[in-house]
Amino acid sequence: MKNIISRLFLIQIILLSITGIAIAAWNEPYFILRDSDRPSLIQDNNGSYWIAFNSWTNPQNIWIMSSIDGISWEGFYRVTVSNRTDYAPNLIQDRNGRFWIVYASLVEVRSTLSFNYDIKLVYSDNGTNWSNPVSITDTPVVDAYPYLVQDENRRYFITYSSYTNESINDLDIYMKYSDDGFNWSVPIRITDAPESDIFPIMIQDQKGKYWMMFDRDTRKRHEPSLNKYDVFLMRSEDGIHWSDIAEVTNLSYNVNYPFFLQDKNGTFWIPHMTGITGSEELGIMGSKNGTDWTDSILLSNYSEEGYFKTDYKSMIQDRNGTFIYAFTSARTGRGIWLMNGTPDSDFSKTHRIEFNITRISDQNDRNNSIRTIEYEKRKESGVELGLFTFLAIFLIRMLKKPSS
């Protein structure tokens, strides 16, 4: 009998490995709030949990709710009051205990398919009473997908996606920084690819290094697919000067709505939506060092149940070491779900990423108020340009030299 059970268990492990579903200590997702979207989850300095989100029904506004245990949620507070749309909040608590939410706000409707969104910011000293919105951007184009972080030097950074101008239909990553949260730098352009870059999330790791993860539209590689994204990564020593870009995924199916964090053991995680089953499933990938990444691991199989969409993500590791994975799903209307557990990845099977994709042209970087290309790379480019110029002048003089 023991042999039969052992064999059955072995067969189960083999089947799970074949299907790519992770064997990890995750509980079943539990539903917490209907008619809500785009959760941003944190645990505050006192141990309480908070989720900022936007309402799903129009007009969409930013709300926040709290919980003592992460299971029972109460204390719903309205953060913004708008008759248009406020959406995609990102919530943090800074090193002084102040709460901040950055979000995208509809400021103009020009026509049925022409809109203008700006990035706005609110703050609170208790999580319940919120300031009036402060505009972070004021442009004639769409600014969206904002993310806010404070580094160990107490400097704030906001990353977001924006159209370069009204005639170019792709989103690039921009950044602004502030030393107090109120006085912000001018926008700094970080990427200039012909494809859209969205969901830029910046973190500072335990060694003080900076990383920025984002999604890039890769559908041109995968025609006739109309919706195809992959995950990309860049790194920085100071949060201003960034490396070239590394491609983390290059898959035949969609990898979208990612989040990015480093846990207490120093492991990096990217929870994301994976389209491997044809539905929008929960996925996750991990790295011990930021350069060697596991494959995307499937955490759900909703395609069998007939519902879909597990899109906008947020994840934390709480004080007890438990991971809480928040996401939006269409399983029960449109609402927020949570899943608790521990990621379990096989780090003996990884692929190394290379930071070798040009992030921004030298010409576009020169238009920034601060250069963002790393100094060593600029110096190498300058040497190459100098050699090229010298050779060109030398050849011209040789050609002009009269023959004897």
N, C-alpha and C positions, 0 to 999 in steps of 0.2 A: 504493500500500500504506500509506504514511504517513497519507494522508487517511482511509483506512478505519479504521486504528487510532485516529486522533484522534476520529473519529465514534463509534466503539465506546466509547472512554473517556468522551466527553461524555454518551452515553446512559446509561452506568453511573452517572455523577454525578447525572444527572437522576432515575434510578430510586431511588438512595439518598436523594435529597432528598425524593422523594415518600413513601417508606416511613418517613422520619424516623429512619433509622439513621445514627448519627454517623460521619463520615469522620475518624477520629482514629488516632493511633499507639498503639493498644491491642493487646497480644498476646492470644492465646487464653487464657482462664482455665485455670489449672492446679490440680489437686486436691492438697491437702496433708494432710488429716486426716479420717478416718472417725469416725462416732458422736460428733460434736462440734457445738456450736451457739454463736451469738452472739459472734463474734470481736471483740476490741478490740485494735487494732494500734498500736504506737508504734515509733519508732527512738530509742534512748537516747543519752546524751551521748557515748558512746564509738563510736557508729555501729552497734551491734548492734540487731537487730530482735527484738521481743517480741510475742507474741499471748496475751492472756488469753482464756479461753473456758470454757463449762460443758460437761460431758459430756452426751451425749444420753440415755443409758440411765440408769434409776433405780438407786440414788439419784444425782441430779445434784449434782455438786460443781464447784468452780472449780479450773481447772488453768492452767498457763502454760508456754509453750514459747519457745525462742529460736533465732535464726539469724544467721549472720555475713553472708550474702548475700541473704536474703529468699527463697531458693529451697530450700535444704536445711535442714530444721527438725529440731532435736534438743534434748536437755536438757529433757525433760518433767518438770515439777514439780507436785506436788499442793499446792494452796493451802488448801483447806478440806476438812474431814472431817465429813460430816453424813449421817445416815441418812434425811434428808428431801430437801429441794431447796434448793440454792444456785444461782442463775442470774443471767443478764444482767450480767456483769462489765463495769466500765469501768476501764481501766488508764491511769495517767499516771506520769511521772517528774517530780518537782518540781525547783525551782531549786537545791536542795542535793544532788540526785542520788538522793533516796529514792524508791522505788516505792510506789505506793498503788493498791489496787483497792477500788472500792465496788461492791456487788452487792445483790440482793434475796434474802432468806432466808425460807423457809417456817418459821414458828414455831408454828403451830397449825392443826389440821384439825378443824373443828367438825362438818361433815357432808360429804356427797358434793360439794355445790356451795358450801360455805362455808369459806373459808380466811383465814388471817392471815399476811401477809408484812411483814417489817420490813427496813429498809435497814441493812446492816452494812459495816464497813470493816476492811481489813487493810493492813499495810505491811511493807516489806522494804528492807534497805540493799544487797542484792546481787541481788535478783530471784529467788532460789532458796529462801531461808529466810524464812518468813513468820510474822508475829505471830499471836496469837490474835485472833479476831474481836471488834470493838468495835461495839456497837449504836449506830447514829446515830438511829434512830427506835424508838419503843416505843408503838405505838397499837393499838387493837382492830380496825383496818381494814387494808386492803391498801395498802402503800406499795411502789411498783414503778418500773421504768425509771430507775434513778439515773444521774447523770452528774456527774463531778468535774472541776474546773478550778482552777488556781492562777493568779492574775493577777500583773501586774508588781510589785505591792506585796507579794507573797508571801501574800496572803489566799486561802484556799481557799473555794470555793463548791460545794455539792452541790445539784443540782436533781433533782426526782423528781415522780412523779405519785402522788396519794393520794385516796381517798374522803374527803369532808368528814366524814361520819358513816356509821353502819351502815345508815341508812334511805335514803340517796341513792345511786343507782346510776350515778354518773358521776365521772370522775377529774378533779381539778384539779391545777395545777402548784403545788408548794411549793418552798421553798429554805431552806437553812441555810448559815451561813458560820462560818469559824474562822480565827484568826490563827496557829495552830500545828498544826492537824490533829487535835488531841486534845480541845480544849474548844470545843463547838459551840453556836451560838445556838439559841434556840427556833425552831420552824418558822415561816416567813413565807409566807403565802398569796399567790400571784402571779396566779392566774386563778380565775374563778368562773362560767364559762359552763355552761349546762345540758347541753352535750355534753362528751364525754370529751376531755381533752388529754393526749397521751402523747408519749414520747420527747423530753423537753425537753433541749436541748443548748445550753449557754452557752459563749461564747468572748469573748476580748478581742482587738480588732483591733490592727493596727500603730500606730494613732493613739491607742490607749488607751480607745476606746469599747467598750462591751459590747453583745453581741447574744445573743438567745435564739431558737432555732428549735424548732418542735414540730409535731406532727401533731394535727389535730382531727377528730373523728368528724363527717362531713357527710352521713351516709346519709339523714337526714330530707329533705334537699334533692333526693335522687336516688332516691326510692322507685320501685320495690320493692327496690332494692339493699340487701343485708344487711351489706355490708362495704365502706365507702366513707370514705376519709380524704383530707384535703388538707393542704398545708404552710402554716404561718403563721410570722410573725416579729415580734419586738419589739426595742427597743433602749434603752440606758441610758447615762448619763454616769458612774455610780458603781457599778453592779451591784446597787443596792438600789432606786432609784426608776426605774420602767419606763414606757415610752411606752404608748400604745394599741397595738392589734394590727393588723398588715397581713396580708392574704391573699395568699400567693405563688402558689398554684394554685387554680383553680376548674374542675375538669375532670370529664368524664362518667365517667372511669375512675378506679380506685383509685391513689393515690400514697401509699405507706406505707414504713415502716422507713427513715426518712431519717437521714443523718449530715450534719455541718456543719463546715466548716473554711475558713480563709483561707490562700491559698498565699503563697509568698515575694514574688510580684509584687503582692500586695494583692487578688487576685481571690477572691471568695467562691464556694464550691462546695457544692452539696447533692446528693450521690449518694443514690439512692433506688430503691425498687421501683416500677415502673410497670406498670399493668395494661392498657396500650393494646392489646395483642394478644390479651387474654383469658387469657394466662399471666402469671406474675409475673416480669417481665423486669428487667434492669439498666438504670437510667436515671441521668441527671445533668443539672443545670441550673447556670448560673453567673451571676455579677453582678460588675461592676467596682466598684460603689459600695454594694451592699447594698439599693438601691432600684429599680434597673432590671435585670430578670431575663430571661434567655433562656427559651424554652419548654423543657419536658422533652425531652431528647434520648435516643433509644433506643440502647443499646449492645449489645443482644443480641436474638435472635429464637428463643427456646427453644420457642415454641409449635409450630414446625415439627418439632422433634425429639421431641415427645411427653412431655417432662418439664417440671417447673414448680418454683416456689418458689425465688426468689433473695431471701430476706428480709433478715435482720439484717445491717447494713452498718457498715463502718469504712473510713476512707481517710486516708492521710498523703501528704505530699510529702517524700521523703527528702533527704539532703544533696546528692545528685547532681541533684536537680530532678525525679526520676522520681516519678510518682504510683503508689501501690500501693492497689488497691481490693480490700478483703476482704469476703467475703459468705458466707452460709450458703446451701446449695442441696440440693435433694432429687435432684439428677442422679445421684449415686452414693450411695444410702442417704441418710443425713443427715450432711453434713460441710462442712468449710470449704474454700473456694476463694480463690485470689488472681488478680488481673489487673493487669499492669503497663502503664503507658503515660502518655499526656498528653491531658488533655481538650482538645477542639477545638470551641469554640462560636462561633457567628456573633453577635458582640455588636452588630452593626448592626441586629439584629432583637430588640428587647427590649420588655417591658411594664413600666410603672412601677407600683409598689405604693404604697398609701396607708395610713398608720397611723391609721385612723379607726374601728376596732372597739373598743368599750369593753372594757378588760381585766378590770377588777374594779370592783364598785360601791363607792361611798364608804363605805357602811355596813359592808361586809365588810372594807374596808381599815382602817377604824377599829378593828377587832378585832385587827389585827396589833400586835405589840410595836413595830414600826417602820412608819410609813406608807410605802407603795410608790408611790402616785400622785405623779407629778411635781408639784413645788411650784407651778409656773405654772398647771397645770390645776386644782389645788385652789383656788388664789387666784381663778381665773376662776369656778369653781363657787361660791365664797364670795360673790363680787360678785353673781352671778346670784341666789343665795339671798337676799342682803341686799336687792336691788332688789324681788324678789318679796314679801318680808316687808313692806318699806316700802309698796308699793302695796296690799297686803292691809289693812294698818292704816289707810291713808288712805281706802280705800273703806268700811271699817267705820265710821269716824268720820263720813264724809259721809252714810252711810245713817242714822246715829243723830242727825244734826244736825236739830233741829226746823225744820220749814218755816215761813216767815214769812207 
